């Protein structure tokens, strides 16, 4: 067998092996919010609101948008529970504070239709939860007295549970 034939067969074999490897189904490994972490974040958020003399409802969802943990103070209006969950989903799906996303949407005429998406709520109080650069879930807060206060309670909880700047 000639040298050029050997090179041709080796190249063909390599191409076949590469194609076979690429065709194999693969899985995706991702970090996710645990129930334990969700419960810690809910409690720390409630504590932050209570320290300011405020009542609230707090939800934590995982990276798939599934509700993991929820607490609602007795005096908080029922509508705030759904609002908190939508704030969390907005922060999760946009990977940014729901307040910042809402501001950006208001300032961009091309985004004016975002308020028609039922699962989003364009108001502050939703905070993504990141481990490193990966969003693993989100906190949503409602009923504490306004979007900035809602967001602040969640940010204080993240600092307490995951460390400053997380």
LUMGUDO-516760 format. One record per atom (N, C-alpha, C): y negated, z, x; residue number from 1; residue in one letter; atom name. Coordinates in steps of 0.2 Angstrom, whole numbers, plus 5000, padded with zeros to 4 digits. Each point is the difference from the previous one (the first is absolute). Example, Ala and Ser with C-alpha at 12.3 -4.5 7.8 and 13.67 -1.06 7.14 Angstrom:
// LUMGUDO-516760
{{5028; 5039; 5066}; 1; "a"; "N"}
{{4994; 5000; 4996}; 1; "a"; "CA"}
{{4994; 5000; 5004}; 1; "a"; "C"}
{{4995; 4996; 4998}; 2; "s"; "N"}
{{4994; 5001; 5004}; 2; "s"; "CA"}
{{4995; 5003; 4996}; 2; "s"; "C"}
END
This chain:
// LUMGUDO-516760
{{5006; 5000; 5004}; 1; "x"; "N"}
{{4994; 5000; 4996}; 1; "x"; "CA"}
{{4994; 5000; 5004}; 1; "x"; "C"}
{{4995; 4996; 4999}; 2; "x"; "N"}
{{4994; 4999; 5004}; 2; "x"; "CA"}
{{4995; 5006; 4998}; 2; "x"; "C"}
{{4996; 5001; 5005}; 3; "x"; "N"}
{{4995; 5006; 5000}; 3; "x"; "CA"}
{{4996; 4999; 4994}; 3; "x"; "C"}
{{4997; 4994; 4998}; 4; "x"; "N"}
{{4996; 4999; 4994}; 4; "x"; "CA"}
{{5004; 5001; 4994}; 4; "x"; "C"}
{{5006; 4999; 5000}; 5; "x"; "N"}
{{5004; 5001; 4994}; 5; "x"; "CA"}
{{5000; 5008; 4999}; 5; "x"; "C"}
{{5001; 5003; 5005}; 6; "x"; "N"}
{{5001; 5008; 5000}; 6; "x"; "CA"}
{{4993; 5003; 4997}; 6; "x"; "C"}
{{4995; 4997; 5003}; 7; "x"; "N"}
{{4993; 5002; 4998}; 7; "x"; "CA"}
{{4999; 4999; 4993}; 7; "x"; "C"}
{{5002; 4994; 4997}; 8; "x"; "N"}
{{4999; 4998; 4993}; 8; "x"; "CA"}
{{5004; 5005; 4996}; 8; "x"; "C"}
{{5007; 5001; 5002}; 9; "x"; "N"}
{{5004; 5005; 4996}; 9; "x"; "CA"}
{{4997; 5007; 5000}; 9; "x"; "C"}
{{4997; 5002; 5005}; 10; "x"; "N"}
{{4998; 5007; 5001}; 10; "x"; "CA"}
{{4993; 5000; 4995}; 10; "x"; "C"}
{{4996; 4995; 5000}; 11; "x"; "N"}
{{4994; 5000; 4996}; 11; "x"; "CA"}
{{5002; 5000; 4993}; 11; "x"; "C"}
{{5005; 4996; 4998}; 12; "x"; "N"}
{{5002; 5000; 4993}; 12; "x"; "CA"}
{{5003; 5006; 4998}; 12; "x"; "C"}
{{5004; 5003; 5004}; 13; "x"; "N"}
{{5003; 5007; 4998}; 13; "x"; "CA"}
{{4995; 5005; 5000}; 13; "x"; "C"}
{{4995; 5000; 5004}; 14; "x"; "N"}
{{4994; 5005; 4999}; 14; "x"; "CA"}
{{4996; 4999; 4994}; 14; "x"; "C"}
{{4999; 4994; 4998}; 15; "x"; "N"}
{{4996; 4998; 4994}; 15; "x"; "CA"}
{{5005; 5002; 4994}; 15; "x"; "C"}
{{5006; 4999; 5000}; 16; "x"; "N"}
{{5004; 5002; 4994}; 16; "x"; "CA"}
{{5000; 5008; 5000}; 16; "x"; "C"}
{{5001; 5003; 5005}; 17; "x"; "N"}
{{5000; 5008; 5000}; 17; "x"; "CA"}
{{4993; 5002; 4998}; 17; "x"; "C"}
{{4995; 4997; 5002}; 18; "x"; "N"}
{{4993; 5002; 4997}; 18; "x"; "CA"}
{{5000; 4999; 4993}; 18; "x"; "C"}
{{5002; 4995; 4997}; 19; "x"; "N"}
{{4999; 4998; 4993}; 19; "x"; "CA"}
{{5005; 5005; 4996}; 19; "x"; "C"}
{{5006; 5002; 5003}; 20; "x"; "N"}
{{5004; 5004; 4996}; 20; "x"; "CA"}
{{4997; 5007; 5000}; 20; "x"; "C"}
{{4997; 5002; 5006}; 21; "x"; "N"}
{{4997; 5007; 5000}; 21; "x"; "CA"}
{{4994; 5000; 4995}; 21; "x"; "C"}
{{4996; 4995; 5000}; 22; "x"; "N"}
{{4994; 5000; 4995}; 22; "x"; "CA"}
{{5002; 5000; 4993}; 22; "x"; "C"}
{{5006; 4997; 4999}; 23; "x"; "N"}
{{5002; 5000; 4993}; 23; "x"; "CA"}
{{5003; 5006; 4997}; 23; "x"; "C"}
{{5002; 5005; 5004}; 24; "x"; "N"}
{{5002; 5006; 4998}; 24; "x"; "CA"}
{{4995; 5004; 4996}; 24; "x"; "C"}
{{5002; 5003; 4994}; 25; "x"; "N"}
{{4995; 5004; 4997}; 25; "x"; "CA"}
{{4999; 5006; 5004}; 25; "x"; "C"}
{{4994; 5003; 5000}; 26; "x"; "N"}
{{4998; 5006; 5003}; 26; "x"; "CA"}
{{4996; 5005; 4996}; 26; "x"; "C"}
{{5000; 5006; 5002}; 27; "x"; "N"}
{{4997; 5005; 4996}; 27; "x"; "CA"}
{{4993; 5002; 5003}; 27; "x"; "C"}
{{4996; 5003; 4996}; 28; "x"; "N"}
{{4994; 5002; 5003}; 28; "x"; "CA"}
{{5000; 5008; 5000}; 28; "x"; "C"}
{{4998; 5003; 5005}; 29; "x"; "N"}
{{5000; 5007; 5001}; 29; "x"; "CA"}
{{4993; 5002; 4999}; 29; "x"; "C"}
{{4998; 5005; 4996}; 30; "x"; "N"}
{{4993; 5002; 4998}; 30; "x"; "CA"}
{{5000; 5007; 4999}; 30; "x"; "C"}
{{4995; 5004; 5003}; 31; "x"; "N"}
{{4999; 5007; 4998}; 31; "x"; "CA"}
{{4998; 5000; 4993}; 31; "x"; "C"}
{{5001; 5006; 4997}; 32; "x"; "N"}
{{4998; 5001; 4993}; 32; "x"; "CA"}
{{4998; 5007; 4999}; 32; "x"; "C"}
{{4997; 5002; 4995}; 33; "x"; "N"}
{{4998; 5006; 4998}; 33; "x"; "CA"}
{{5006; 5004; 4998}; 33; "x"; "C"}
{{5001; 5006; 5002}; 34; "x"; "N"}
{{5005; 5005; 4998}; 34; "x"; "CA"}
{{4998; 5004; 4994}; 34; "x"; "C"}
{{5004; 5003; 4996}; 35; "x"; "N"}
{{4998; 5004; 4995}; 35; "x"; "CA"}
{{4997; 5007; 5003}; 35; "x"; "C"}
{{5003; 5002; 5006}; 36; "x"; "N"}
{{4997; 5006; 5003}; 36; "x"; "CA"}
{{4993; 4999; 5002}; 36; "x"; "C"}
{{4998; 4994; 5003}; 37; "x"; "N"}
{{4994; 4998; 5002}; 37; "x"; "CA"}
{{4995; 5000; 4994}; 37; "x"; "C"}
{{5003; 4996; 4995}; 38; "x"; "N"}
{{4996; 4999; 4994}; 38; "x"; "CA"}
{{4998; 5007; 4997}; 38; "x"; "C"}
{{5004; 5005; 4999}; 39; "x"; "N"}
{{4999; 5006; 4998}; 39; "x"; "CA"}
{{4995; 5004; 5004}; 39; "x"; "C"}
{{5000; 4999; 5006}; 40; "x"; "N"}
{{4996; 5004; 5005}; 40; "x"; "CA"}
{{4993; 4997; 4999}; 40; "x"; "C"}
{{4999; 4993; 4999}; 41; "x"; "N"}
{{4994; 4997; 4999}; 41; "x"; "CA"}
{{4997; 5002; 4993}; 41; "x"; "C"}
{{5004; 5000; 4995}; 42; "x"; "N"}
{{4997; 5002; 4994}; 42; "x"; "CA"}
{{4997; 5007; 5000}; 42; "x"; "C"}
{{5004; 5005; 5003}; 43; "x"; "N"}
{{4998; 5007; 5000}; 43; "x"; "CA"}
{{4994; 5000; 5004}; 43; "x"; "C"}
{{4999; 4997; 5006}; 44; "x"; "N"}
{{4995; 5001; 5004}; 44; "x"; "CA"}
{{4993; 4997; 4997}; 44; "x"; "C"}
{{5001; 4994; 4996}; 45; "x"; "N"}
{{4995; 4997; 4996}; 45; "x"; "CA"}
{{4997; 5005; 4995}; 45; "x"; "C"}
{{5005; 5003; 4996}; 46; "x"; "N"}
{{4998; 5005; 4995}; 46; "x"; "CA"}
{{4996; 5006; 5003}; 46; "x"; "C"}
{{5003; 5002; 5006}; 47; "x"; "N"}
{{4997; 5006; 5003}; 47; "x"; "CA"}
{{4993; 4998; 5002}; 47; "x"; "C"}
{{4999; 4994; 5003}; 48; "x"; "N"}
{{4993; 4998; 5002}; 48; "x"; "CA"}
{{4995; 4999; 4994}; 48; "x"; "C"}
{{5002; 4998; 4994}; 49; "x"; "N"}
{{4996; 5000; 4994}; 49; "x"; "CA"}
{{4999; 5007; 4998}; 49; "x"; "C"}
{{5005; 5004; 5000}; 50; "x"; "N"}
{{4999; 5007; 4997}; 50; "x"; "CA"}
{{4995; 5004; 5005}; 50; "x"; "C"}
{{5000; 4998; 5006}; 51; "x"; "N"}
{{4996; 5004; 5005}; 51; "x"; "CA"}
{{4992; 4998; 4998}; 51; "x"; "C"}
{{4999; 4995; 4997}; 52; "x"; "N"}
{{4993; 4998; 4998}; 52; "x"; "CA"}
{{4999; 5002; 4992}; 52; "x"; "C"}
{{5005; 5004; 4998}; 53; "x"; "N"}
{{4999; 5002; 4993}; 53; "x"; "CA"}
{{5001; 4994; 4995}; 53; "x"; "C"}
{{5004; 4995; 5002}; 54; "x"; "N"}
{{5001; 4994; 4995}; 54; "x"; "CA"}
{{5007; 5000; 4998}; 54; "x"; "C"}
{{5002; 4998; 4994}; 55; "x"; "N"}
{{5006; 4998; 4998}; 55; "x"; "CA"}
{{5002; 4993; 5001}; 55; "x"; "C"}
{{5006; 4998; 5000}; 56; "x"; "N"}
{{5001; 4993; 5001}; 56; "x"; "CA"}
{{5007; 4998; 4998}; 56; "x"; "C"}
{{5002; 4994; 5000}; 57; "x"; "N"}
{{5007; 4997; 5000}; 57; "x"; "CA"}
{{5001; 4996; 5006}; 57; "x"; "C"}
{{5006; 5001; 5003}; 58; "x"; "N"}
{{5001; 4997; 5006}; 58; "x"; "CA"}
{{5007; 4996; 5000}; 58; "x"; "C"}
{{5000; 4994; 5002}; 59; "x"; "N"}
{{5007; 4997; 5000}; 59; "x"; "CA"}
{{5001; 4997; 5007}; 59; "x"; "C"}
{{5006; 4999; 5002}; 60; "x"; "N"}
{{5002; 4997; 5006}; 60; "x"; "CA"}
{{5005; 4995; 4999}; 60; "x"; "C"}
{{4999; 4994; 5002}; 61; "x"; "N"}
{{5005; 4995; 4999}; 61; "x"; "CA"}
{{5003; 4997; 5007}; 61; "x"; "C"}
{{5006; 4997; 5000}; 62; "x"; "N"}
{{5003; 4998; 5006}; 62; "x"; "CA"}
{{4998; 4993; 5001}; 62; "x"; "C"}
{{5002; 4997; 5006}; 63; "x"; "N"}
{{4998; 4993; 5002}; 63; "x"; "CA"}
{{5001; 4995; 4994}; 63; "x"; "C"}
{{5005; 5001; 4996}; 64; "x"; "N"}
{{5002; 4995; 4995}; 64; "x"; "CA"}
{{4996; 5001; 4993}; 64; "x"; "C"}
{{4995; 5005; 5000}; 65; "x"; "N"}
{{4996; 5002; 4994}; 65; "x"; "CA"}
{{5004; 5005; 4995}; 65; "x"; "C"}
{{5005; 5003; 5002}; 66; "x"; "N"}
{{5004; 5004; 4996}; 66; "x"; "CA"}
{{4997; 5007; 5000}; 66; "x"; "C"}
{{4999; 5003; 4995}; 67; "x"; "N"}
{{4998; 5007; 4999}; 67; "x"; "CA"}
{{5005; 5005; 5003}; 67; "x"; "C"}
{{4997; 5004; 5005}; 68; "x"; "N"}
{{5005; 5005; 5003}; 68; "x"; "CA"}
{{4998; 5007; 4998}; 68; "x"; "C"}
{{4993; 5001; 5000}; 69; "x"; "N"}
{{4998; 5007; 4998}; 69; "x"; "CA"}
{{4994; 5000; 4996}; 69; "x"; "C"}
{{4999; 5005; 4996}; 70; "x"; "N"}
{{4994; 5000; 4996}; 70; "x"; "CA"}
{{4999; 5007; 4998}; 70; "x"; "C"}
{{4994; 5002; 5000}; 71; "x"; "N"}
{{4998; 5007; 4997}; 71; "x"; "CA"}
{{4993; 4999; 4996}; 71; "x"; "C"}
{{4999; 5003; 4995}; 72; "x"; "N"}
{{4994; 5000; 4996}; 72; "x"; "CA"}
{{4998; 5007; 4998}; 72; "x"; "C"}
{{4994; 5002; 5001}; 73; "x"; "N"}
{{4997; 5006; 4998}; 73; "x"; "CA"}
{{5000; 5000; 4992}; 73; "x"; "C"}
{{5000; 5006; 4998}; 74; "x"; "N"}
{{5000; 5001; 4992}; 74; "x"; "CA"}
{{4994; 4997; 4997}; 74; "x"; "C"}
{{4995; 5000; 5003}; 75; "x"; "N"}
{{4993; 4998; 4997}; 75; "x"; "CA"}
{{4998; 4993; 5001}; 75; "x"; "C"}
{{5004; 4996; 5003}; 76; "x"; "N"}
{{4999; 4993; 5002}; 76; "x"; "CA"}
{{5002; 4996; 4994}; 76; "x"; "C"}
{{4995; 4995; 4998}; 77; "x"; "N"}
{{5002; 4995; 4995}; 77; "x"; "CA"}
{{5006; 4996; 5001}; 77; "x"; "C"}
{{5004; 4999; 4995}; 78; "x"; "N"}
{{5006; 4996; 5001}; 78; "x"; "CA"}
{{4999; 4993; 5003}; 78; "x"; "C"}
{{4994; 4997; 4998}; 79; "x"; "N"}
{{4999; 4993; 5003}; 79; "x"; "CA"}
{{5000; 5000; 5007}; 79; "x"; "C"}
{{4998; 5006; 5003}; 80; "x"; "N"}
{{5000; 5000; 5008}; 80; "x"; "CA"}
{{5006; 4999; 5003}; 80; "x"; "C"}
{{5006; 5001; 4997}; 81; "x"; "N"}
{{5006; 4999; 5003}; 81; "x"; "CA"}
{{5002; 4993; 5001}; 81; "x"; "C"}
{{4998; 4996; 4995}; 82; "x"; "N"}
{{5001; 4993; 5001}; 82; "x"; "CA"}
{{4995; 4997; 5005}; 82; "x"; "C"}
{{4994; 5002; 5000}; 83; "x"; "N"}
{{4995; 4998; 5004}; 83; "x"; "CA"}
{{5002; 5002; 5008}; 83; "x"; "C"}
{{5002; 5006; 5001}; 84; "x"; "N"}
{{5002; 5002; 5007}; 84; "x"; "CA"}
{{5006; 4995; 5002}; 84; "x"; "C"}
{{5005; 4999; 4996}; 85; "x"; "N"}
{{5005; 4995; 5002}; 85; "x"; "CA"}
{{4998; 4993; 5002}; 85; "x"; "C"}
{{4995; 4998; 4996}; 86; "x"; "N"}
{{4997; 4993; 5001}; 86; "x"; "CA"}
{{4996; 5000; 5006}; 86; "x"; "C"}
{{4996; 5006; 5002}; 87; "x"; "N"}
{{4997; 5000; 5006}; 87; "x"; "CA"}
{{5004; 5000; 5006}; 87; "x"; "C"}
{{5006; 5004; 4999}; 88; "x"; "N"}
{{5005; 5000; 5006}; 88; "x"; "CA"}
{{5002; 4993; 5001}; 88; "x"; "C"}
{{5002; 4996; 4994}; 89; "x"; "N"}
{{5003; 4993; 5001}; 89; "x"; "CA"}
{{4995; 4996; 5003}; 89; "x"; "C"}
{{4994; 5000; 4998}; 90; "x"; "N"}
{{4995; 4996; 5003}; 90; "x"; "CA"}
{{4999; 5001; 5007}; 90; "x"; "C"}
{{5000; 5006; 5003}; 91; "x"; "N"}
{{5000; 5002; 5007}; 91; "x"; "CA"}
{{5006; 4997; 5004}; 91; "x"; "C"}
{{5006; 5001; 4996}; 92; "x"; "N"}
{{5006; 4998; 5003}; 92; "x"; "CA"}
{{5000; 4992; 5001}; 92; "x"; "C"}
{{4998; 4997; 4995}; 93; "x"; "N"}
{{5001; 4992; 5000}; 93; "x"; "CA"}
{{4995; 4997; 5004}; 93; "x"; "C"}
{{4994; 5003; 5001}; 94; "x"; "N"}
{{4994; 4997; 5004}; 94; "x"; "CA"}
{{5000; 5003; 5007}; 94; "x"; "C"}
{{5004; 5005; 5001}; 95; "x"; "N"}
{{5000; 5004; 5006}; 95; "x"; "CA"}
{{4993; 5002; 5003}; 95; "x"; "C"}
{{4996; 5002; 4995}; 96; "x"; "N"}
{{4994; 5003; 5001}; 96; "x"; "CA"}
{{4998; 5005; 4995}; 96; "x"; "C"}
{{4995; 5004; 5001}; 97; "x"; "N"}
{{4997; 5005; 4995}; 97; "x"; "CA"}
{{4998; 4996; 4994}; 97; "x"; "C"}
{{5002; 5002; 4994}; 98; "x"; "N"}
{{4999; 4997; 4994}; 98; "x"; "CA"}
{{4992; 4999; 4999}; 98; "x"; "C"}
{{4996; 5005; 5002}; 99; "x"; "N"}
{{4993; 5000; 5000}; 99; "x"; "CA"}
{{4997; 4994; 5004}; 99; "x"; "C"}
{{5003; 4999; 5006}; 100; "x"; "N"}
{{4997; 4995; 5004}; 100; "x"; "CA"}
{{5002; 4993; 4997}; 100; "x"; "C"}
{{5006; 5000; 4998}; 101; "x"; "N"}
{{5003; 4993; 4996}; 101; "x"; "CA"}
{{4995; 4999; 4994}; 101; "x"; "C"}
{{4999; 5005; 4996}; 102; "x"; "N"}
{{4995; 4999; 4994}; 102; "x"; "CA"}
{{4994; 4997; 5002}; 102; "x"; "C"}
{{4997; 5003; 5006}; 103; "x"; "N"}
{{4993; 4998; 5002}; 103; "x"; "CA"}
{{5000; 4993; 5002}; 103; "x"; "C"}
{{5006; 4998; 5004}; 104; "x"; "N"}
{{5000; 4993; 5003}; 104; "x"; "CA"}
{{5001; 4995; 4994}; 104; "x"; "C"}
{{5004; 5002; 4995}; 105; "x"; "N"}
{{5001; 4996; 4994}; 105; "x"; "CA"}
{{4993; 4999; 4996}; 105; "x"; "C"}
{{4996; 5005; 5000}; 106; "x"; "N"}
{{4994; 5000; 4996}; 106; "x"; "CA"}
{{4995; 4995; 5004}; 106; "x"; "C"}
{{5000; 5000; 5006}; 107; "x"; "N"}
{{4996; 4996; 5005}; 107; "x"; "CA"}
{{5002; 4993; 5001}; 107; "x"; "C"}
{{5006; 4998; 4998}; 108; "x"; "N"}
{{5003; 4994; 5001}; 108; "x"; "CA"}
{{5001; 4996; 4993}; 108; "x"; "C"}
{{4996; 4995; 4998}; 109; "x"; "N"}
{{5000; 4997; 4994}; 109; "x"; "CA"}
{{5007; 4997; 4999}; 109; "x"; "C"}
{{5004; 4998; 5005}; 110; "x"; "N"}
{{5006; 4997; 4999}; 110; "x"; "CA"}
{{5006; 5005; 4998}; 110; "x"; "C"}
{{4998; 5007; 5001}; 111; "x"; "N"}
{{5005; 5005; 4998}; 111; "x"; "CA"}
{{4998; 5003; 4993}; 111; "x"; "C"}
{{4996; 4998; 4997}; 112; "x"; "N"}
{{4998; 5003; 4993}; 112; "x"; "CA"}
{{5005; 5000; 4995}; 112; "x"; "C"}
{{5005; 4996; 5001}; 113; "x"; "N"}
{{5006; 5000; 4995}; 113; "x"; "CA"}
{{5005; 5006; 5002}; 113; "x"; "C"}
{{4999; 5003; 5005}; 114; "x"; "N"}
{{5005; 5005; 5002}; 114; "x"; "CA"}
{{5001; 5006; 4995}; 114; "x"; "C"}
{{4994; 5001; 4997}; 115; "x"; "N"}
{{5000; 5006; 4995}; 115; "x"; "CA"}
{{5005; 4998; 4993}; 115; "x"; "C"}
{{5002; 4994; 5000}; 116; "x"; "N"}
{{5005; 4998; 4995}; 116; "x"; "CA"}
{{5007; 5001; 5001}; 116; "x"; "C"}
{{5002; 5002; 5007}; 117; "x"; "N"}
{{5006; 5001; 5001}; 117; "x"; "CA"}
{{5002; 5008; 4998}; 117; "x"; "C"}
{{5005; 5000; 4996}; 118; "x"; "N"}
{{5001; 5007; 4996}; 118; "x"; "CA"}
{{5002; 5005; 5005}; 118; "x"; "C"}
{{5004; 4998; 5006}; 119; "x"; "N"}
{{5002; 5006; 5004}; 119; "x"; "CA"}
{{4995; 5002; 5005}; 119; "x"; "C"}
{{4994; 4997; 5001}; 120; "x"; "N"}
{{4995; 5002; 5004}; 120; "x"; "CA"}
{{4995; 5004; 4996}; 120; "x"; "C"}
{{4997; 5005; 5004}; 121; "x"; "N"}
{{4994; 5003; 4997}; 121; "x"; "CA"}
{{4994; 5000; 5005}; 121; "x"; "C"}
{{4995; 4997; 4999}; 122; "x"; "N"}
{{4995; 4999; 5005}; 122; "x"; "CA"}
{{4995; 5006; 5000}; 122; "x"; "C"}
{{5002; 5005; 5003}; 123; "x"; "N"}
{{4996; 5006; 5000}; 123; "x"; "CA"}
{{5003; 5005; 5005}; 123; "x"; "C"}
{{4996; 5004; 5004}; 124; "x"; "N"}
{{5002; 5004; 5005}; 124; "x"; "CA"}
{{5005; 5005; 4998}; 124; "x"; "C"}
{{5004; 5003; 5004}; 125; "x"; "N"}
{{5005; 5005; 4999}; 125; "x"; "CA"}
{{5007; 4998; 5002}; 125; "x"; "C"}
{{5001; 4994; 5003}; 126; "x"; "N"}
{{5006; 4998; 5002}; 126; "x"; "CA"}
{{5000; 4999; 5008}; 126; "x"; "C"}
{{5005; 5003; 5003}; 127; "x"; "N"}
{{5000; 5000; 5007}; 127; "x"; "CA"}
{{5007; 4998; 5003}; 127; "x"; "C"}
{{5000; 4995; 5004}; 128; "x"; "N"}
{{5006; 4998; 5003}; 128; "x"; "CA"}
{{5003; 5005; 5005}; 128; "x"; "C"}
{{5006; 5001; 5000}; 129; "x"; "N"}
{{5003; 5005; 5005}; 129; "x"; "CA"}
{{5004; 4996; 5006}; 129; "x"; "C"}
{{4998; 5000; 5006}; 130; "x"; "N"}
{{5002; 4996; 5005}; 130; "x"; "CA"}
{{5004; 5005; 5005}; 130; "x"; "C"}
{{5005; 4997; 5003}; 131; "x"; "N"}
{{5004; 5003; 5006}; 131; "x"; "CA"}
{{4999; 4995; 5005}; 131; "x"; "C"}
{{4996; 5001; 5005}; 132; "x"; "N"}
{{4998; 4995; 5005}; 132; "x"; "CA"}
{{4996; 4995; 4996}; 132; "x"; "C"}
{{5001; 4994; 5001}; 133; "x"; "N"}
{{4997; 4995; 4996}; 133; "x"; "CA"}
{{5003; 4997; 4994}; 133; "x"; "C"}
{{5005; 5004; 4998}; 134; "x"; "N"}
{{5004; 4998; 4994}; 134; "x"; "CA"}
{{4999; 5004; 4994}; 134; "x"; "C"}
{{4998; 4997; 4995}; 135; "x"; "N"}
{{4999; 5003; 4993}; 135; "x"; "CA"}
{{5007; 5002; 4997}; 135; "x"; "C"}
{{5001; 5006; 4999}; 136; "x"; "N"}
{{5006; 5003; 4997}; 136; "x"; "CA"}
{{4999; 5002; 4993}; 136; "x"; "C"}
{{4994; 5000; 4998}; 137; "x"; "N"}
{{4999; 5003; 4993}; 137; "x"; "CA"}
{{4993; 5001; 4999}; 137; "x"; "C"}
{{4998; 5003; 4995}; 138; "x"; "N"}
{{4993; 5002; 4998}; 138; "x"; "CA"}
{{4999; 5006; 4996}; 138; "x"; "C"}
{{4994; 5003; 5000}; 139; "x"; "N"}
{{4998; 5005; 4996}; 139; "x"; "CA"}
{{4995; 4998; 4995}; 139; "x"; "C"}
{{5001; 5002; 4994}; 140; "x"; "N"}
{{4995; 4999; 4995}; 140; "x"; "CA"}
{{4997; 5006; 4997}; 140; "x"; "C"}
{{4994; 5001; 4999}; 141; "x"; "N"}
{{4997; 5006; 4997}; 141; "x"; "CA"}
{{4995; 4998; 4995}; 141; "x"; "C"}
{{5001; 5004; 4994}; 142; "x"; "N"}
{{4995; 4999; 4995}; 142; "x"; "CA"}
{{4998; 5007; 4997}; 142; "x"; "C"}
{{4994; 5000; 4996}; 143; "x"; "N"}
{{4998; 5005; 4997}; 143; "x"; "CA"}
{{4996; 5006; 5003}; 143; "x"; "C"}
{{4999; 4999; 5007}; 144; "x"; "N"}
{{4997; 5005; 5004}; 144; "x"; "CA"}
{{4993; 5000; 5000}; 144; "x"; "C"}
{{4997; 4995; 4996}; 145; "x"; "N"}
{{4992; 5000; 5000}; 145; "x"; "CA"}
{{4997; 4994; 5003}; 145; "x"; "C"}
{{5004; 4995; 5001}; 146; "x"; "N"}
{{4997; 4994; 5002}; 146; "x"; "CA"}
{{5004; 4997; 5006}; 146; "x"; "C"}
{{4999; 4993; 5001}; 147; "x"; "N"}
{{5004; 4996; 5005}; 147; "x"; "CA"}
{{4999; 5003; 5007}; 147; "x"; "C"}
{{4994; 5002; 5002}; 148; "x"; "N"}
{{4999; 5002; 5007}; 148; "x"; "CA"}
{{5004; 5007; 5001}; 148; "x"; "C"}
{{5000; 5004; 4995}; 149; "x"; "N"}
{{5003; 5007; 5000}; 149; "x"; "CA"}
{{5008; 4999; 5000}; 149; "x"; "C"}
{{5002; 4996; 4995}; 150; "x"; "N"}
{{5007; 4998; 5000}; 150; "x"; "CA"}
{{5003; 4998; 5007}; 150; "x"; "C"}
{{4996; 4995; 5003}; 151; "x"; "N"}
{{5002; 4997; 5006}; 151; "x"; "CA"}
{{5000; 5006; 5006}; 151; "x"; "C"}
{{4995; 5004; 5000}; 152; "x"; "N"}
{{4999; 5005; 5005}; 152; "x"; "CA"}
{{5006; 5005; 4999}; 152; "x"; "C"}
{{5002; 5002; 4995}; 153; "x"; "N"}
{{5006; 5004; 4999}; 153; "x"; "CA"}
{{5006; 4997; 5003}; 153; "x"; "C"}
{{5001; 4994; 4999}; 154; "x"; "N"}
{{5006; 4997; 5003}; 154; "x"; "CA"}
{{4999; 4999; 5008}; 154; "x"; "C"}
{{4994; 4998; 5002}; 155; "x"; "N"}
{{4999; 5000; 5007}; 155; "x"; "CA"}
{{5001; 5007; 5004}; 155; "x"; "C"}
{{4998; 5005; 4997}; 156; "x"; "N"}
{{5001; 5007; 5003}; 156; "x"; "CA"}
{{5007; 5001; 5000}; 156; "x"; "C"}
{{5004; 4998; 4995}; 157; "x"; "N"}
{{5007; 5001; 5000}; 157; "x"; "CA"}
{{5004; 4997; 5005}; 157; "x"; "C"}
{{4998; 4993; 5001}; 158; "x"; "N"}
{{5003; 4996; 5006}; 158; "x"; "CA"}
{{4998; 5004; 5007}; 158; "x"; "C"}
{{4994; 5002; 5001}; 159; "x"; "N"}
{{4999; 5003; 5006}; 159; "x"; "CA"}
{{5004; 5007; 5001}; 159; "x"; "C"}
{{5001; 5003; 4995}; 160; "x"; "N"}
{{5004; 5006; 5000}; 160; "x"; "CA"}
{{5007; 4999; 5001}; 160; "x"; "C"}
{{5003; 4995; 4997}; 161; "x"; "N"}
{{5007; 4999; 5000}; 161; "x"; "CA"}
{{5002; 4996; 5006}; 161; "x"; "C"}
{{4997; 4994; 5001}; 162; "x"; "N"}
{{5001; 4995; 5005}; 162; "x"; "CA"}
{{4996; 5001; 5007}; 162; "x"; "C"}
{{4995; 5004; 4999}; 163; "x"; "N"}
{{4995; 5000; 5006}; 163; "x"; "CA"}
{{4994; 4996; 4999}; 163; "x"; "C"}
{{4995; 5003; 5004}; 164; "x"; "N"}
{{4993; 4996; 4999}; 164; "x"; "CA"}
{{5000; 4993; 5001}; 164; "x"; "C"}
{{4997; 4996; 4996}; 165; "x"; "N"}
{{4999; 4993; 5001}; 165; "x"; "CA"}
{{5006; 4996; 4998}; 165; "x"; "C"}
{{5005; 5003; 4996}; 166; "x"; "N"}
{{5006; 4996; 4998}; 166; "x"; "CA"}
{{4998; 4997; 4994}; 166; "x"; "C"}
END
